[in-house]
Amino acid sequence: MTAALSLYNSIMDSVLRAVEGWLLPSFARFAFAAVLLWYFWQSAFTKTGAGFFGFLSPTENAYIQIFPKSFEAAGYDITQMGTFEWLVAVAGTSAEILLPFLILIGLFTRLAALGMIGFVAVQTIVDVYGHGISGNTLGAWFDGPSDSLILDQRLMWMVLFAVLFVKGAGPFSVDRILTQVTKTKGISPELPSSSQA
């Protein structure tokens, strides 16, 4: 029995080394692109004005989604929203465009994944307290059904982003290319040898 257990552990260690190094982060980025990329981009582009710099002109949708109670109190009049609300709308919309793009190409992936964890946390808080989402849409953990749009889905999103934060982008990424370039060019700082000290 000990020999079988030892063989099993040896095989699993080899498999896990391969999976952890490239398969897990690559699969996490693939899953993000296949399931969430368009969700975030479509949401972002409902909040932007026309043109390349449209993100600097948040639409009514931006204020409705981000500041639902304040925008309602302002009579749904954009001109009644202040500089703070404008800055938050621009920053939130920019993050919703930029962070998914960084994860897609695998550039600054850990930072982007951490940003997405924060983004989803804020999105969830706004949905619950700003939009008043509750009941089956909000859902509950440990309740049996796994189909609630807020707690169930977003917990899975957080796990996906946590994998990317911990493991990075994987081998098929701009991060890996930049790492290889810096190693090739010898950009890393060198310590003086003992003969020079």
C-alpha positions as CSV (number, residue, x, y, z in Angstrom):
1,M,0.0,0.0,0.0
2,T,2.8,2.4,0.8
3,A,4.5,1.8,-2.6
4,A,1.2,2.5,-4.4
5,L,0.6,5.7,-2.4
6,S,4.2,6.8,-3.1
7,L,3.7,6.1,-6.8
8,Y,0.4,8.0,-6.8
9,N,2.0,11.0,-5.0
10,S,4.9,11.0,-7.5
11,I,2.6,11.0,-10.5
12,M,0.3,13.7,-9.1
13,D,3.3,15.9,-8.2
14,S,4.5,15.7,-11.8
15,V,1.1,16.4,-13.1
16,L,0.6,19.3,-10.7
17,R,3.9,20.9,-11.7
18,A,2.9,20.9,-15.3
19,V,-0.7,22.1,-14.6
20,E,0.4,24.9,-12.2
21,G,3.0,26.2,-14.5
22,W,1.1,26.7,-17.7
23,L,-2.2,25.0,-17.9
24,L,-4.0,26.5,-14.9
25,P,-3.3,30.2,-15.7
26,S,-3.8,29.7,-19.5
27,F,-7.1,28.0,-18.9
28,A,-8.2,30.7,-16.4
29,R,-7.4,33.4,-19.1
30,F,-9.3,31.3,-21.7
31,A,-12.3,31.0,-19.4
32,F,-12.3,34.7,-18.7
33,A,-12.2,35.5,-22.5
34,A,-14.9,33.0,-23.3
35,V,-17.3,33.9,-20.5
36,L,-16.7,37.3,-19.1
37,L,-14.7,39.5,-21.5
38,W,-17.7,40.5,-23.6
39,Y,-19.9,40.9,-20.6
40,F,-17.6,43.6,-19.1
41,W,-17.0,45.3,-22.5
42,Q,-20.6,45.4,-23.4
43,S,-21.4,46.8,-20.0
44,A,-18.7,49.4,-20.4
45,F,-19.7,50.6,-23.8
46,T,-23.3,51.2,-22.7
47,K,-21.7,53.9,-20.4
48,T,-19.6,55.8,-22.9
49,G,-20.3,58.6,-25.3
50,A,-19.4,58.5,-29.0
51,G,-15.9,58.5,-30.3
52,F,-12.5,57.4,-29.1
53,F,-12.7,59.7,-26.0
54,G,-16.3,58.7,-25.3
55,F,-15.2,57.3,-22.0
56,L,-14.7,60.9,-20.9
57,S,-18.4,61.6,-21.5
58,P,-20.4,59.1,-19.4
59,T,-23.9,58.5,-20.6
60,E,-27.1,58.3,-18.5
61,N,-26.5,54.5,-18.3
62,A,-23.2,55.2,-16.5
63,Y,-24.9,57.2,-13.8
64,I,-27.9,54.8,-13.6
65,Q,-25.6,51.8,-13.2
66,I,-23.1,53.4,-10.8
67,F,-25.1,55.9,-8.8
68,P,-28.7,54.7,-9.1
69,K,-30.1,56.6,-6.1
70,S,-28.2,59.8,-6.6
71,F,-29.1,60.0,-10.3
72,E,-32.8,59.3,-9.5
73,A,-32.7,62.1,-6.9
74,A,-31.1,64.4,-9.6
75,G,-34.1,63.8,-11.8
76,Y,-32.0,61.7,-14.2
77,D,-30.3,64.9,-15.3
78,I,-26.6,64.4,-16.1
79,T,-25.9,68.1,-15.6
80,Q,-26.9,67.7,-11.9
81,M,-24.2,65.2,-11.3
82,G,-21.0,66.5,-9.7
83,T,-17.3,66.2,-10.4
84,F,-16.9,63.3,-8.0
85,E,-19.6,61.3,-9.7
86,W,-18.1,62.1,-13.1
87,L,-14.6,61.0,-12.0
88,V,-16.0,57.7,-10.6
89,A,-18.0,57.1,-13.8
90,V,-14.9,57.7,-15.9
91,A,-12.6,55.6,-13.7
92,G,-15.1,52.7,-13.4
93,T,-15.8,52.6,-17.2
94,S,-12.1,52.9,-18.0
95,A,-11.4,50.0,-15.6
96,E,-14.1,47.9,-17.2
97,I,-12.5,48.4,-20.6
98,L,-8.8,48.3,-19.7
99,L,-8.6,45.6,-17.0
100,P,-10.3,42.9,-19.1
101,F,-8.0,43.9,-22.1
102,L,-4.9,43.4,-19.9
103,I,-6.1,40.0,-18.8
104,L,-6.9,39.0,-22.4
105,I,-3.4,39.8,-23.7
106,G,-1.7,38.8,-20.4
107,L,-0.1,42.1,-19.5
108,F,0.3,43.1,-15.9
109,T,-2.1,40.2,-15.3
110,R,-1.7,40.0,-11.5
111,L,-2.4,43.7,-11.1
112,A,-5.4,43.5,-13.5
113,A,-6.8,40.5,-11.7
114,L,-6.5,42.3,-8.4
115,G,-8.2,45.3,-10.0
116,M,-11.0,43.0,-11.3
117,I,-11.5,41.6,-7.8
118,G,-12.0,45.1,-6.5
119,F,-14.2,46.0,-9.4
120,V,-16.5,43.0,-8.9
121,A,-16.7,43.7,-5.2
122,V,-17.8,47.3,-5.8
123,Q,-20.2,46.2,-8.6
124,T,-21.8,43.7,-6.1
125,I,-22.1,46.3,-3.4
126,V,-23.8,48.8,-5.8
127,D,-26.2,46.0,-7.1
128,V,-27.2,45.1,-3.6
129,Y,-27.4,48.5,-1.9
130,G,-27.9,50.8,-4.9
131,H,-30.2,48.8,-7.0
132,G,-31.8,46.8,-4.2
133,I,-31.1,43.4,-5.7
134,S,-32.3,40.6,-3.3
135,G,-34.1,37.3,-3.3
136,N,-33.4,34.7,-5.9
137,T,-31.3,37.1,-8.1
138,L,-29.0,37.8,-5.1
139,G,-29.1,34.1,-4.0
140,A,-27.4,32.6,-1.0
141,W,-24.4,30.4,-0.5
142,F,-24.8,26.8,0.7
143,D,-28.5,26.9,-0.4
144,G,-28.4,24.1,-3.0
145,P,-29.1,26.0,-6.3
146,S,-26.0,27.4,-7.9
147,D,-27.7,29.8,-10.4
148,S,-28.0,33.1,-8.6
149,L,-26.7,36.1,-10.6
150,I,-24.9,37.8,-7.8
151,L,-23.5,35.7,-5.0
152,D,-23.0,32.4,-6.9
153,Q,-21.7,33.8,-10.2
154,R,-19.5,36.4,-8.7
155,L,-17.9,34.1,-6.2
156,M,-16.8,32.0,-9.2
157,W,-15.5,35.1,-10.9
158,M,-13.5,36.0,-7.8
159,V,-12.0,32.5,-7.8
160,L,-11.0,32.9,-11.5
161,F,-9.4,36.3,-10.7
162,A,-7.6,34.8,-7.6
163,V,-6.1,32.1,-9.8
164,L,-4.7,34.8,-12.2
165,F,-3.5,36.9,-9.3
166,V,-1.6,34.0,-7.7
167,K,-0.4,32.2,-10.9
168,G,0.0,35.1,-13.3
169,A,-0.8,34.9,-17.0
170,G,0.9,31.7,-18.0
171,P,3.3,31.1,-20.9
172,F,1.1,32.6,-23.8
173,S,1.2,36.2,-22.6
174,V,2.8,39.5,-23.0
175,D,4.0,39.2,-19.4
176,R,6.0,36.1,-20.3
177,I,7.5,37.8,-23.4
178,L,8.6,40.8,-21.3
179,T,10.1,38.5,-18.7
180,Q,12.1,36.7,-21.4
181,V,13.3,40.0,-23.0
182,T,14.5,41.3,-19.7
183,K,16.3,38.1,-18.9
184,T,17.9,38.1,-22.3
185,K,19.0,41.7,-22.1
186,G,20.3,41.2,-18.5
187,I,18.2,44.0,-17.1
188,S,18.0,42.4,-13.7
189,P,20.3,44.1,-11.2
190,E,23.6,42.4,-10.5
191,L,25.4,42.1,-7.3
192,P,29.1,42.9,-7.3
193,S,31.4,39.9,-7.2
194,S,33.5,39.2,-4.1
195,S,36.6,40.3,-6.0
196,Q,35.1,43.7,-6.7
197,A,33.9,44.3,-3.2
